[in-house]
Amino acid sequence: MAVRSILVYPHPTLVKTDNTDVLIGDPSLDQIIEDMSDTLDASQGVALAAPQIGYSINMIIVDVNRDKNIKNRDGQGRVILLNPEIIKESEPHRVREGCLSVPEFTGNVIRYREVTVEGYQPDGTYLSIESQGFESIAFQHEVDHLRGTIFLDRVRSRRKDLFRRK
């Protein structure tokens, strides 16, 4: 088991904008996937981006079905995406969001109700996912991490839309 520490904002790796694309077949990929999976499993989260555990690469893992508090869990199950891109977005709406890398706060942000995200599975298979609801938010949140954006950057008013966790 390779549980890694989750980096906490303002760690510089979290706001790095020049993460590198993952090369399919890279021999280090299996270890990174194991580290990300083990770390996610040991956390209270539903998704993780590689930069959150110190890897400056474009890889995410999303599994909203882990959250037993979500009633209508309609996620795809565990999805590992290399070099993900959001290519389609539906109408925006306001949601409350939190982050493993910002453990003391949640905030209201604008996200899209539905997105289409594309990328590659670890075996090199191309994958396109049409996602909605909570899973859509998770994909948007994790792709943001790969661009050096955290949810705090999307909070409009820190006074009105940022909340300390209890």
GROMACS elastic network, one bead per residue, 0.5 to 0.9 nm:
[ bonds ]
;  ai    aj funct       b0    kb
    1    34     6  0.77733   500
    1    35     6  0.76540   500
    1    38     6  0.63151   500
    1    39     6  0.88471   500
    2    31     6  0.85545   500
    2    34     6  0.68019   500
    2    35     6  0.50022   500
    2    36     6  0.82627   500
    2    37     6  0.86805   500
    2    38     6  0.59419   500
    2    39     6  0.71354   500
    3    34     6  0.86269   500
    3    35     6  0.58473   500
    3    36     6  0.76225   500
    3    37     6  0.82777   500
    3    38     6  0.52100   500
    3    40     6  0.81685   500
    3    41     6  0.85883   500
    3    42     6  0.70817   500
    4    35     6  0.64583   500
    4    36     6  0.77259   500
    4    38     6  0.79508   500
    4    39     6  0.56936   500
    4    53     6  0.61566   500
    4    54     6  0.86666   500
    5    39     6  0.76204   500
    5    52     6  0.84650   500
    5    53     6  0.61035   500
    5    54     6  0.85615   500
    6    39     6  0.78677   500
    6    52     6  0.55944   500
    6    53     6  0.50057   500
    6    54     6  0.80012   500
    6   100     6  0.71501   500
    6   101     6  0.64435   500
    7    10     6  0.85472   500
    7    11     6  0.64215   500
    7    13     6  0.80212   500
    7    14     6  0.73787   500
    7    51     6  0.81590   500
    7    52     6  0.53163   500
    7    53     6  0.58073   500
    7    54     6  0.70993   500
    7   100     6  0.83745   500
    7   101     6  0.57959   500
    7   102     6  0.89252   500
    8    11     6  0.58428   500
    8    14     6  0.78417   500
    8    52     6  0.78211   500
    8   100     6  0.76607   500
    8   102     6  0.59874   500
    8   103     6  0.76888   500
    9    12     6  0.78261   500
    9    13     6  0.89282   500
    9    14     6  0.66674   500
    9    15     6  0.83729   500
    9   101     6  0.57385   500
    9   102     6  0.58772   500
    9   103     6  0.89012   500
    9   150     6  0.86597   500
   10    13     6  0.84758   500
   10    14     6  0.70489   500
   10    15     6  0.76767   500
   10   101     6  0.87376   500
   10   102     6  0.87190   500
   11    14     6  0.57163   500
   11    15     6  0.74321   500
   12    15     6  0.55387   500
   12    16     6  0.63445   500
   13    16     6  0.51639   500
   13    17     6  0.87725   500
   13    51     6  0.61068   500
   13    52     6  0.74874   500
   13    53     6  0.87996   500
   13    54     6  0.65047   500
   13    55     6  0.81982   500
   13    56     6  0.71195   500
   13   148     6  0.81179   500
   14    17     6  0.86205   500
   14    51     6  0.59430   500
   14    52     6  0.62062   500
   14    54     6  0.82431   500
   14    56     6  0.89212   500
   14   101     6  0.82447   500
   14   145     6  0.68102   500
   14   146     6  0.83366   500
   14   148     6  0.59661   500
   14   149     6  0.77392   500
   14   150     6  0.77040   500
   15    51     6  0.87855   500
   15   145     6  0.75284   500
   15   146     6  0.85520   500
   15   147     6  0.76291   500
   15   149     6  0.61158   500
   15   150     6  0.74860   500
   16    19     6  0.67854   500
   16    51     6  0.82560   500
   16    56     6  0.78527   500
   16   145     6  0.86002   500
   16   146     6  0.78837   500
   16   147     6  0.71283   500
   16   149     6  0.83820   500
   17   145     6  0.86932   500
   17   146     6  0.69480   500
   17   149     6  0.80929   500
   18    56     6  0.78031   500
   18    57     6  0.85234   500
   18   146     6  0.82819   500
   18   147     6  0.74169   500
   18   148     6  0.80504   500
   19    51     6  0.80137   500
   19    55     6  0.84222   500
   19    58     6  0.60205   500
   19   146     6  0.65445   500
   19   147     6  0.75575   500
   19   148     6  0.85188   500
   20    56     6  0.64419   500
   20    58     6  0.59711   500
   20    83     6  0.86118   500
   21    57     6  0.58137   500
   21    58     6  0.52038   500
   21    59     6  0.80287   500
   21    82     6  0.75918   500
   21    83     6  0.56511   500
   22    25     6  0.88654   500
   22    26     6  0.76075   500
   22    29     6  0.82478   500
   22    57     6  0.62100   500
   22    58     6  0.61151   500
   22    59     6  0.71780   500
   22    82     6  0.61422   500
   22    83     6  0.63211   500
   23    26     6  0.55124   500
   23    29     6  0.85589   500
   23    82     6  0.85379   500
   24    27     6  0.88945   500
   24    29     6  0.81814   500
   24    82     6  0.83323   500
   24   120     6  0.83378   500
   24   121     6  0.87525   500
   24   122     6  0.67783   500
   24   123     6  0.71477   500
   24   124     6  0.57494   500
   25    28     6  0.85211   500
   25    29     6  0.72838   500
   25   122     6  0.78317   500
   25   123     6  0.74511   500
   25   124     6  0.76812   500
   26    29     6  0.55053   500
   26    30     6  0.83558   500
   27    30     6  0.68349   500
   27    31     6  0.83463   500
   28    31     6  0.56294   500
   28    32     6  0.64792   500
   28    33     6  0.88611   500
   29    32     6  0.51353   500
   29    33     6  0.60897   500
   29    34     6  0.85463   500
   29   122     6  0.77484   500
   30    33     6  0.51898   500
   30    34     6  0.61591   500
   30    35     6  0.86164   500
   30   122     6  0.83924   500
   31    34     6  0.50430   500
   31    35     6  0.60925   500
   31    36     6  0.85759   500
   32    35     6  0.50109   500
   32    36     6  0.60816   500
   32    37     6  0.84990   500
   32    50     6  0.80683   500
   32    55     6  0.79787   500
   33    36     6  0.51043   500
   33    37     6  0.59880   500
   33    38     6  0.84198   500
   33    50     6  0.89101   500
   33    59     6  0.88753   500
   33    61     6  0.86055   500
   33    80     6  0.81199   500
   33   122     6  0.85319   500
   34    37     6  0.51481   500
   34    38     6  0.59294   500
   34    39     6  0.83221   500
   35    38     6  0.52822   500
   35    39     6  0.59544   500
   35    40     6  0.84819   500
   35    53     6  0.84308   500
   36    39     6  0.51510   500
   36    40     6  0.60483   500
   36    41     6  0.85067   500
   36    48     6  0.71241   500
   36    49     6  0.79748   500
   36    50     6  0.69331   500
   36    53     6  0.75201   500
   36    60     6  0.84209   500
   36    61     6  0.74007   500
   37    40     6  0.51665   500
   37    41     6  0.60524   500
   37    42     6  0.85996   500
   37    48     6  0.86070   500
   37    61     6  0.75077   500
   38    41     6  0.50734   500
   38    42     6  0.61894   500
   38    43     6  0.87157   500
   39    42     6  0.51644   500
   39    43     6  0.63151   500
   39    48     6  0.85109   500
   39    53     6  0.83167   500
   40    43     6  0.51321   500
   40    44     6  0.75703   500
   40    45     6  0.64192   500
   40    46     6  0.70872   500
   40    47     6  0.67774   500
   40    48     6  0.65266   500
   40    61     6  0.83059   500
   41    44     6  0.77366   500
   41    45     6  0.80444   500
   41    46     6  0.85983   500
   41    66     6  0.86517   500
   42    45     6  0.86403   500
   43    46     6  0.82605   500
   43   100     6  0.81506   500
   44    66     6  0.87167   500
   44    67     6  0.81391   500
   44   100     6  0.79992   500
   45    48     6  0.76096   500
   45    63     6  0.88372   500
   45    64     6  0.84594   500
   45    66     6  0.79809   500
   45    67     6  0.77080   500
   45    99     6  0.78178   500
   45   100     6  0.65467   500
   46    61     6  0.84344   500
   46    62     6  0.61032   500
   46    63     6  0.52486   500
   46    65     6  0.75839   500
   46    66     6  0.60015   500
   46    67     6  0.65063   500
   46   138     6  0.76222   500
   47    60     6  0.73892   500
   47    61     6  0.54688   500
   47    63     6  0.59402   500
   47    64     6  0.71369   500
   47   100     6  0.89231   500
   47   138     6  0.65198   500
   47   139     6  0.80678   500
   47   141     6  0.86967   500
   47   142     6  0.70532   500
   48    51     6  0.85422   500
   48    52     6  0.68353   500
   48    53     6  0.84751   500
   48    59     6  0.87413   500
   48    60     6  0.57633   500
   48    61     6  0.53664   500
   48    62     6  0.65955   500
   48   100     6  0.82180   500
   48   138     6  0.89342   500
   48   142     6  0.64005   500
   48   145     6  0.88471   500
   49    52     6  0.55745   500
   49    53     6  0.76393   500
   49    55     6  0.86454   500
   49    57     6  0.87373   500
   49    58     6  0.77549   500
   49    59     6  0.60144   500
   49    61     6  0.64438   500
   49    62     6  0.86837   500
   49   142     6  0.55011   500
   49   143     6  0.75702   500
   49   145     6  0.63529   500
   49   146     6  0.69249   500
   50    53     6  0.57418   500
   50    54     6  0.65813   500
   50    55     6  0.50306   500
   50    56     6  0.65786   500
   50    57     6  0.61861   500
   50    58     6  0.68207   500
   50    59     6  0.55079   500
   50    60     6  0.60654   500
   50    61     6  0.83283   500
   50   145     6  0.85006   500
   50   146     6  0.78723   500
   51    56     6  0.50851   500
   51    57     6  0.67031   500
   51    58     6  0.80672   500
   51    59     6  0.83704   500
   51   145     6  0.71298   500
   51   146     6  0.69645   500
   51   148     6  0.88393   500
   52    55     6  0.73219   500
   52    56     6  0.87615   500
   52   100     6  0.83832   500
   52   101     6  0.68577   500
   52   145     6  0.78337   500
   53    56     6  0.88594   500
   54    57     6  0.89725   500
   55    58     6  0.86177   500
   55    59     6  0.88620   500
   56    59     6  0.88939   500
   56   146     6  0.82220   500
   57    82     6  0.86863   500
   57    83     6  0.82418   500
   57   146     6  0.75266   500
   58    81     6  0.84308   500
   58    82     6  0.60273   500
   58    84     6  0.70716   500
   58   143     6  0.83072   500
   58   146     6  0.58217   500
   58   147     6  0.88134   500
   59    80     6  0.73246   500
   59    81     6  0.57027   500
   59    83     6  0.58462   500
   59    84     6  0.70454   500
   59   142     6  0.88391   500
   59   143     6  0.85134   500
   59   146     6  0.76852   500
   60    79     6  0.80901   500
   60    80     6  0.58137   500
   60    81     6  0.54282   500
   60    82     6  0.67053   500
   60    83     6  0.82837   500
   60    84     6  0.76580   500
   60   139     6  0.83354   500
   60   142     6  0.63630   500
   60   143     6  0.73786   500
   60   146     6  0.83742   500
   61    78     6  0.69697   500
   61    79     6  0.55710   500
   61    81     6  0.63959   500
   61    82     6  0.89646   500
   61   139     6  0.87280   500
   61   142     6  0.81198   500
   62    65     6  0.89932   500
   62    75     6  0.89719   500
   62    76     6  0.87728   500
   62    77     6  0.77475   500
   62    78     6  0.57226   500
   62    79     6  0.52463   500
   62    80     6  0.66071   500
   62    81     6  0.84364   500
   62   135     6  0.77941   500
   62   138     6  0.68316   500
   62   139     6  0.69020   500
   62   142     6  0.81306   500
   63    66     6  0.59355   500
   63    67     6  0.82947   500
   63    75     6  0.70162   500
   63    76     6  0.73638   500
   63    77     6  0.52519   500
   63    79     6  0.63413   500
   63    80     6  0.88693   500
   63   135     6  0.78305   500
   63   138     6  0.85660   500
   64    67     6  0.57761   500
   64    68     6  0.88970   500
   64    70     6  0.84043   500
   64    73     6  0.71864   500
   64    74     6  0.81944   500
   64    75     6  0.58426   500
   64    76     6  0.80896   500
   64    77     6  0.69723   500
   64    78     6  0.77835   500
   64   134     6  0.72299   500
   64   135     6  0.59064   500
   64   138     6  0.75600   500
   65    68     6  0.70928   500
   65    70     6  0.80255   500
   65    73     6  0.58126   500
   65    74     6  0.74068   500
   65    75     6  0.58941   500
   65    76     6  0.78979   500
   65    77     6  0.59508   500
   65    78     6  0.78780   500
   65   135     6  0.87778   500
   66    69     6  0.89423   500
   66    70     6  0.89918   500
   66    77     6  0.83291   500
   66    78     6  0.87531   500
   67    70     6  0.58768   500
   67    73     6  0.81689   500
   68    71     6  0.74898   500
   68    73     6  0.83810   500
   70    73     6  0.58403   500
   70   134     6  0.84699   500
   73   134     6  0.81317   500
   73   135     6  0.85757   500
   74    77     6  0.84928   500
   74   131     6  0.89944   500
   74   132     6  0.83022   500
   74   133     6  0.81135   500
   74   134     6  0.83854   500
   74   135     6  0.76984   500
   75    78     6  0.83434   500
   75   131     6  0.77413   500
   75   132     6  0.83441   500
   75   133     6  0.87187   500
   75   134     6  0.80202   500
   75   135     6  0.57982   500
   75   136     6  0.88553   500
   76    79     6  0.70214   500
   76   129     6  0.85523   500
   76   131     6  0.83081   500
   76   135     6  0.81931   500
   79   121     6  0.80688   500
   80   120     6  0.81612   500
   80   121     6  0.61012   500
   80   122     6  0.71547   500
   81    84     6  0.58457   500
   81   118     6  0.79855   500
   81   119     6  0.55301   500
   81   120     6  0.54221   500
   81   121     6  0.52753   500
   81   122     6  0.71921   500
   81   127     6  0.80900   500
   82   119     6  0.55925   500
   82   121     6  0.61210   500
   82   122     6  0.68050   500
   82   124     6  0.87085   500
   83   118     6  0.82071   500
   83   119     6  0.54377   500
   83   120     6  0.66855   500
   84   117     6  0.65569   500
   84   118     6  0.54227   500
   84   120     6  0.71952   500
   84   143     6  0.68910   500
   84   146     6  0.89740   500
   85   116     6  0.84685   500
   85   117     6  0.55474   500
   85   118     6  0.53387   500
   85   119     6  0.63614   500
   85   143     6  0.71727   500
   86    89     6  0.75389   500
   86   115     6  0.66984   500
   86   116     6  0.57870   500
   86   118     6  0.63682   500
   86   119     6  0.89083   500
   86   139     6  0.82924   500
   86   140     6  0.75034   500
   86   143     6  0.77232   500
   87   115     6  0.74421   500
   87   116     6  0.57317   500
   87   117     6  0.59481   500
   87   118     6  0.70805   500
   88   114     6  0.81180   500
   88   115     6  0.53594   500
   88   117     6  0.73032   500
   88   130     6  0.87776   500
   89    92     6  0.82070   500
   89   112     6  0.59952   500
   89   113     6  0.76405   500
   89   114     6  0.58629   500
   89   116     6  0.66739   500
   90   112     6  0.55984   500
   90   113     6  0.59011   500
   90   114     6  0.51894   500
   90   115     6  0.63660   500
   91   111     6  0.83830   500
   91   112     6  0.55217   500
   91   113     6  0.60105   500
   91   114     6  0.74987   500
   92   110     6  0.61702   500
   92   111     6  0.53722   500
   92   113     6  0.61171   500
   92   114     6  0.86935   500
   93   109     6  0.82002   500
   93   110     6  0.54080   500
   93   111     6  0.56626   500
   93   112     6  0.60831   500
   93   113     6  0.66818   500
   94   108     6  0.63347   500
   94   109     6  0.54874   500
   94   111     6  0.63035   500
   94   112     6  0.84946   500
   95   107     6  0.80522   500
   95   108     6  0.53972   500
   95   109     6  0.55658   500
   95   110     6  0.62971   500
   95   111     6  0.68503   500
   95   137     6  0.85734   500
   96   106     6  0.66010   500
   96   107     6  0.53096   500
   96   109     6  0.63680   500
   96   110     6  0.88133   500
   96   161     6  0.87030   500
   97   105     6  0.88480   500
   97   106     6  0.54200   500
   97   107     6  0.53950   500
   97   108     6  0.62450   500
   97   109     6  0.69141   500
   97   137     6  0.85312   500
   97   141     6  0.87858   500
   97   151     6  0.72565   500
   98   101     6  0.86857   500
   98   102     6  0.70814   500
   98   103     6  0.74716   500
   98   104     6  0.87608   500
   98   105     6  0.65543   500
   98   107     6  0.65784   500
   98   151     6  0.73943   500
   99   102     6  0.51290   500
   99   103     6  0.62270   500
   99   104     6  0.88898   500
   99   105     6  0.79609   500
   99   106     6  0.74185   500
   99   141     6  0.86185   500
   99   150     6  0.82244   500
   99   151     6  0.74976   500
  100   103     6  0.54082   500
  101   104     6  0.89756   500
  101   150     6  0.86741   500
  102   105     6  0.61123   500
  102   106     6  0.79952   500
  102   150     6  0.86503   500
  102   151     6  0.87482   500
  102   152     6  0.85382   500
  103   106     6  0.80989   500
  103   165     6  0.77556   500
  104   163     6  0.84672   500
  104   164     6  0.57464   500
  104   165     6  0.53383   500
  104   166     6  0.82365   500
  105   152     6  0.89483   500
  105   162     6  0.68140   500
  105   163     6  0.54633   500
  105   165     6  0.51680   500
  105   166     6  0.88947   500
  106   151     6  0.85759   500
  106   152     6  0.85307   500
  106   161     6  0.84473   500
  106   162     6  0.60340   500
  106   163     6  0.52718   500
  106   164     6  0.64842   500
  106   165     6  0.65470   500
  107   151     6  0.75372   500
  107   152     6  0.72559   500
  107   154     6  0.87495   500
  107   155     6  0.63468   500
  107   158     6  0.82657   500
  107   160     6  0.89670   500
  107   161     6  0.53460   500
  107   163     6  0.57876   500
  107   164     6  0.86320   500
  108   151     6  0.87505   500
  108   154     6  0.82238   500
  108   155     6  0.60348   500
  108   156     6  0.79146   500
  108   157     6  0.88599   500
  108   160     6  0.86773   500
  108   161     6  0.50618   500
  108   162     6  0.66254   500
  108   163     6  0.85680   500
  109   151     6  0.71674   500
  109   152     6  0.83947   500
  109   154     6  0.56058   500
  109   155     6  0.52306   500
  109   156     6  0.72002   500
  109   161     6  0.78253   500
  110   154     6  0.71561   500
  110   155     6  0.80595   500
  110   156     6  0.88939   500
  111   114     6  0.88081   500
  111   136     6  0.84589   500
  111   137     6  0.64068   500
  111   140     6  0.74281   500
  111   141     6  0.87171   500
  112   115     6  0.66954   500
  112   132     6  0.84744   500
  112   133     6  0.86832   500
  112   136     6  0.73399   500
  112   137     6  0.71467   500
  112   140     6  0.81426   500
  113   131     6  0.85347   500
  113   132     6  0.57844   500
  113   133     6  0.58198   500
  113   134     6  0.84458   500
  113   136     6  0.66557   500
  113   137     6  0.75050   500
  114   130     6  0.72254   500
  114   131     6  0.55790   500
  114   133     6  0.66540   500
  114   135     6  0.88379   500
  114   136     6  0.56952   500
  114   137     6  0.82158   500
  115   129     6  0.81160   500
  115   130     6  0.59370   500
  115   131     6  0.54186   500
  115   132     6  0.64867   500
  115   136     6  0.58665   500
  115   137     6  0.85437   500
  115   139     6  0.82260   500
  115   140     6  0.79727   500
  116   128     6  0.67912   500
  116   129     6  0.54723   500
  116   131     6  0.60698   500
  116   132     6  0.87439   500
  116   136     6  0.83069   500
  117   127     6  0.82197   500
  117   128     6  0.57771   500
  117   129     6  0.53546   500
  117   130     6  0.66458   500
  117   131     6  0.76430   500
  117   136     6  0.88516   500
  117   139     6  0.75186   500
  117   140     6  0.86905   500
  118   126     6  0.74811   500
  118   127     6  0.56271   500
  118   129     6  0.63667   500
  118   130     6  0.89265   500
  119   125     6  0.85410   500
  119   126     6  0.59464   500
  119   127     6  0.55042   500
  119   128     6  0.67067   500
  119   129     6  0.89036   500
  120   123     6  0.77543   500
  120   124     6  0.55566   500
  120   125     6  0.54778   500
  120   127     6  0.55904   500
  120   128     6  0.85467   500
  121   124     6  0.53525   500
  121   125     6  0.52511   500
  121   126     6  0.63793   500
  121   127     6  0.66937   500
  122   125     6  0.73096   500
  130   136     6  0.83131   500
  131   134     6  0.86614   500
  131   135     6  0.62119   500
  131   137     6  0.87861   500
  131   139     6  0.82927   500
  132   135     6  0.59148   500
  132   137     6  0.77145   500
  133   136     6  0.53300   500
  133   137     6  0.66213   500
  133   138     6  0.89410   500
  134   137     6  0.51334   500
  134   138     6  0.63326   500
  134   139     6  0.88507   500
  135   139     6  0.62864   500
  135   140     6  0.86575   500
  136   139     6  0.52647   500
  136   140     6  0.63014   500
  136   141     6  0.86157   500
  137   140     6  0.51511   500
  137   141     6  0.60453   500
  137   142     6  0.86506   500
  138   141     6  0.50510   500
  138   142     6  0.61639   500
  138   143     6  0.85671   500
  139   142     6  0.52982   500
  139   143     6  0.61070   500
  139   144     6  0.84810   500
  140   143     6  0.52874   500
  140   144     6  0.61310   500
  140   145     6  0.88389   500
  141   144     6  0.51493   500
  141   145     6  0.66195   500
  141   149     6  0.85534   500
  141   150     6  0.75095   500
  141   151     6  0.71306   500
  142   145     6  0.50667   500
  142   146     6  0.67837   500
  142   150     6  0.87505   500
  143   146     6  0.51777   500
  143   147     6  0.67353   500
  143   149     6  0.86028   500
  144   147     6  0.51124   500
  144   148     6  0.64276   500
  144   150     6  0.64165   500
  144   151     6  0.80859   500
  145   148     6  0.50995   500
  145   149     6  0.51949   500
  145   150     6  0.59076   500
  145   151     6  0.87348   500
  146   149     6  0.73460   500
  147   150     6  0.87761   500
  149   152     6  0.80968   500
  149   153     6  0.63275   500
  149   154     6  0.82433   500
  150   153     6  0.56142   500
  150   154     6  0.73804   500
  151   154     6  0.52009   500
  151   155     6  0.66432   500
  152   155     6  0.52269   500
  152   156     6  0.86538   500
  152   158     6  0.83827   500
  152   162     6  0.81438   500
  153   156     6  0.80753   500
  155   158     6  0.64027   500
  155   161     6  0.63158   500
  155   162     6  0.69909   500
  156   159     6  0.89301   500
  156   160     6  0.82466   500
  156   161     6  0.68069   500
  156   162     6  0.88160   500
  157   160     6  0.53058   500
  157   161     6  0.53867   500
  157   162     6  0.72153   500
  158   161     6  0.54296   500
  158   163     6  0.83572   500
  159   162     6  0.62733   500
  159   163     6  0.85414   500
  160   163     6  0.81796   500
